[in-house]
Amino acid sequence: MRGLYLITNDDPIELLLAKLEGAMATYEVAVLQYRRKNVPQAQQAYEIEYMKSMCDQYKVPFVINDDLETAVKYGVGVHLGQEDGSIVEAVARLPQDVLIGRSCNNSIELAEQAIADGANYVAFGAVYATETKPEASTLTLDTLTLAKQQLNVPICAIGGLTVENSQPVIEAGADLCAVISDILRRPMHTVAQRVYDWSALFKADT
């Protein structure tokens, strides 16, 4: 598993879905994560079902952020922060073929524990300062290099990543780059090209 890990934002749903369609139609998105913090629960059900169908169409793994109960309901993957529930429980309750990830800040030890518990990928960050999580700890690239050497699951980097600043991150060991703004804050007509630009970054490092 390698490439662009795309996370949704809180844009109006019609705009978001249009941009997601443009991104997914490139067949260059590695993972899609549903993260909509400011959307009512009732609306989330429609959105998740729509995006799950889109992911099925383009054969992209789908992950719910920080909500194991919802992931169980829809039979999809989950990404859990350190305070957002048990990886062991997620493994026990979710289908075997879905993604289960854990945010590990800047800590190899937290990643090792997550993998021991059953996580099949781990995320480190923030790499750069980000508006989404200004309080997040800053990651050193040395941690990614160590993680690549020591861990046997895909490594995801997150936090302020753009096409222009992520080559060192990928070279350091990131298998996945988690991105929101660098795709979804762009004008609609530029989304697909930006995804292709990300794909080129990863292909250049193979």
C-alpha positions in Angstrom: 0.0 0.0 0.0 1.6 3.2 -1.2 0.6 6.7 -2.3 -1.9 9.4 -1.5 -4.1 8.9 1.6 -6.9 11.4 1.1 -8.9 12.8 4.0 -12.2 14.6 3.6 -12.8 18.1 4.9 -16.0 20.0 6.0 -16.8 21.6 2.7 -20.5 21.5 1.6 -21.2 17.9 0.6 -22.0 18.6 -3.0 -18.6 20.4 -3.5 -16.8 17.7 -1.6 -18.3 14.8 -3.5 -17.5 16.5 -6.8 -13.9 16.9 -5.9 -13.7 13.4 -4.5 -15.1 12.1 -7.8 -12.4 14.0 -9.7 -9.7 12.7 -7.4 -10.8 9.1 -7.4 -11.4 8.9 -11.1 -7.6 9.2 -11.5 -7.3 5.7 -10.0 -4.3 7.1 -8.1 -5.8 7.5 -4.6 -4.5 4.8 -2.2 -6.9 5.3 0.7 -9.9 7.6 1.5 -10.7 8.6 5.1 -14.0 10.0 6.2 -13.4 12.9 8.6 -16.4 15.3 8.9 -16.3 16.8 12.4 -19.0 19.4 11.9 -21.7 17.4 10.1 -24.8 16.2 12.0 -25.0 12.4 12.6 -28.1 12.0 10.4 -26.3 13.5 7.4 -23.2 11.5 8.0 -25.1 8.3 7.2 -25.9 9.5 3.7 -22.4 10.7 3.1 -20.7 7.6 4.3 -22.9 5.3 2.2 -22.2 7.5 -0.9 -18.4 7.5 -0.3 -18.4 3.8 0.5 -20.0 3.2 -2.9 -17.5 5.4 -4.6 -14.6 3.6 -2.9 -16.1 0.2 -4.0 -16.4 1.5 -7.6 -12.7 2.7 -7.7 -11.4 -0.2 -5.5 -10.1 2.2 -2.8 -9.9 1.2 0.8 -12.4 3.3 2.9 -11.6 4.3 6.5 -13.7 6.1 9.2 -11.9 8.5 11.4 -12.1 8.0 15.2 -15.4 6.2 15.3 -15.3 2.4 15.6 -19.0 2.0 16.0 -19.7 3.6 12.6 -16.9 1.6 11.0 -18.5 -1.6 12.4 -21.9 -0.5 11.1 -20.7 -0.1 7.6 -18.1 -2.9 7.6 -15.2 -0.5 6.7 -11.8 0.4 8.1 -11.1 2.7 11.0 -8.3 5.1 12.0 -8.0 5.7 15.7 -6.1 8.4 17.6 -4.4 7.5 20.9 -7.5 8.4 22.8 -10.1 7.1 20.4 -10.5 3.4 21.3 -8.8 0.0 21.3 -7.1 -1.4 18.3 -7.6 -4.9 19.8 -11.4 -4.2 19.9 -11.3 -2.9 16.3 -9.6 -6.1 15.1 -12.1 -8.2 16.9 -15.2 -6.4 15.5 -14.2 -5.4 11.9 -13.9 -7.6 8.8 -10.4 -9.1 8.3 -9.8 -7.3 5.0 -10.2 -3.7 6.1 -7.6 -1.1 7.2 -7.1 -0.5 10.9 -4.7 2.4 11.6 -3.4 4.2 14.7 -2.0 7.7 15.1 1.4 7.4 16.8 2.6 11.0 17.0 6.4 10.9 16.9 6.8 7.6 18.7 8.1 4.3 17.4 7.1 2.7 20.7 3.4 3.7 20.2 3.6 2.3 16.7 5.1 -1.0 17.9 2.3 -1.3 20.4 -0.4 -0.5 17.8 1.1 -3.2 15.5 1.2 -5.7 18.3 -2.5 -5.0 19.0 -3.3 -5.6 15.3 -3.0 -2.3 13.4 -2.2 -2.9 9.8 -0.8 0.6 9.2 0.5 3.4 11.5 0.5 7.2 11.1 3.1 9.7 12.3 2.8 13.5 12.4 2.4 16.3 12.2 5.3 16.7 9.8 4.7 20.4 9.3 2.4 22.8 11.0 -1.2 22.5 10.0 -4.4 24.4 10.4 -6.4 21.2 11.0 -4.4 20.3 14.1 -2.3 23.2 15.2 -1.6 21.4 18.6 -0.2 18.3 17.0 3.4 17.4 17.9 6.0 17.9 15.1 7.5 14.9 13.6 11.2 14.5 12.7 12.1 12.7 9.5 14.5 10.6 11.5 11.4 8.9 13.1 10.1 8.0 9.6 13.5 6.5 8.7 13.6 4.5 11.9 10.0 3.4 11.4 10.7 2.2 7.9 13.7 0.2 9.2 11.9 -1.3 12.2 8.2 -1.7 11.4 6.6 -4.2 9.0 3.4 -2.3 8.1 2.8 0.7 5.9 3.8 4.0 7.4 1.7 7.1 6.9 2.9 10.7 7.3 0.5 13.5 8.1 0.5 17.2 8.7 0.9 20.1 6.3 2.0 18.0 3.4 2.0 19.3 -0.2 3.5 18.1 -3.4 6.2 20.7 -3.1 7.4 19.7 0.4 6.9 16.0 0.6 9.7 14.5 -1.4 12.0 14.3 1.7 9.1 12.8 3.6 8.7 10.0 1.1 12.4 9.5 0.8 12.6 9.2 4.6 10.2 6.3 4.6 6.6 7.3 4.3 4.5 4.8 2.3 1.5 7.0 2.5 1.0 10.8 2.7 -2.2 11.9 4.3 -3.6 15.0 2.7 -6.6 17.3 3.1 -5.9 20.9 1.9 -3.4 20.2 -0.8 -6.2 18.4 -2.7 -9.5 19.6 -1.4 -8.8 23.3 -1.1 -7.9 23.5 -4.7 -10.2 24.7 -7.5 -12.3 21.8 -8.9 -10.6 21.8 -12.3 -7.1 21.3 -10.7 -7.9 18.4 -8.4 -7.2 15.5 -10.8 -3.9 17.0 -11.9 -2.8 17.5 -8.3 -3.5 13.8 -7.6 -1.4 12.9 -10.6 1.3 15.1 -9.2 1.2 13.2 -6.0 1.4 9.9 -7.8 4.4 11.1 -9.7 6.2 11.9 -6.4 5.7 8.3 -5.2 6.7 6.8 -8.5 9.9 8.8 -8.6 11.0 7.3 -5.3 10.5 3.6 -6.4 
